């Protein structure tokens, strides 16, 4: 149990199963990796969820690795040898050169229960391999594992009392589905070790590069490939477009400009194809005017920014509840005059009540315009449910919502949007403004990252002010973009 000859881990075996080349590069050429901020943030969030799960088991003990993994193996062995009968966090085992640190093991049914904590609300396919590796190592060390589960967040949990997180996690048993994979683990370990002992494996890029996670070595592995075509056939939109694209690829046609008009199976695809060939936008302004003629004034162009915390922070929220912390609204009167209101709560307190009250400043009549209005509707309905006294006003806003996105999808295409009708793609093709001049916050993901930084109590005031300005600029640009797009589409 205390053999310290290890060179593989649960994570390395996961890399091997995704792609042997990824494992080899991670060990022999780690400097080639190009990790994104999103990936780093995802791992950090998972770490927080794991730590919190441990904190709910007050009688447990953590196996620290401060003095090295070999010491952690010995510490775990000492605990088990001396009859420890309470939860152990990060219990560390080594078997046949493979080291694992189990998130949580708990005494159960005369043996041990293995819980792999995940920052999800259910079991994912890739979780099974992780548990299989841990089970194989622990059994190889003589540990009597009676049960195993993915300990994930329970979406049905709602925080109803400050600090009471009982029921936040749920265990989904997986032992039965893990056993067949565990039985083959020795073979997988041998293959992974052989891979590391040889030269760089040969493998062409493919779907595996992004399944289950995006590989940080993708750029390196694709360096020898010819540059992609200017207008890849996969730009064709919708399921019908993807079906046509797959057919074209099967014929060796990779660029949309090489495709024949007869290959397009409906009018929308034909328009996309024609606009791509000509470089001229397809734009049915008359149809846009007809569809939007009854969008009454004053028109409110509304956008929210939201945050989703895996571990609920505020009463009435659940794992991954969308909580609006910011809004922007451009208000256009019938005579063309424009007003603007905005709201941002970045002090770490529950922003929902203040956000709902800020919405009370919006007109009580007229169309409420959004881009992908289902999102704004979800925010408004959620606030209405939380604050019954404000519900009539909030529900009125939700009832008056209209969606500019499908209007654009039906009646406009420019090849520079490259098959995407996101506001960030459409705006630069219709207006002199875009999003490139924004520096720190350019997307919803950036906004969430900035918000989390802003609510950190240790934030310096100057930095907090800079983040606030960046958030306000970004959300304001979103509603300004809708004004610009609708104006241009109706001309």
Secondary structure, 3 states (H helix, E strand, C coil): CCCCCCCEEHHHHHHHHHCHHHHHHHHHCHHHCCCCHHHHHHHHHHHHHHHHHHHCCCCCEECCCCCCHHHHHHHHHHHHHCCCCCCEEEEEEEECCEEEEEEEEEEECCEEEEEEECCCCCCCHHHHHHHHHHHHHHHHCCCCEEEEEEEEECCCCCCCCCCCCCCCEEEEECHHHHHHHHHCHHHHHHHHHHHHHCCCCCCCCCHHHHCCCCCCCHHHHCCCCCCCCCCEHHHCCHHHHHHHHHHHHHCCCCEHHHCCHHHCCCHHHHHHHHHHHHCCCEECHHHHHHHHCCCCCCEEEEEEEEEECCCCCCCCCCCCCEEEEEEEEEEECCCCCEEEEEEECCCCCCCHHHHHHHHCCCCCCCCEEECCHHHHHHHHHHHHHHCHHHHHHHHHHHHCEEEHHHHHHHHEECHHHCCCCCHHHHHHHHCCCCCCCCCCCCCHHHHHHHHHHHCCCCCCHHHHHHHHHHHHHHHHHHHHHHHHHHHHHCC
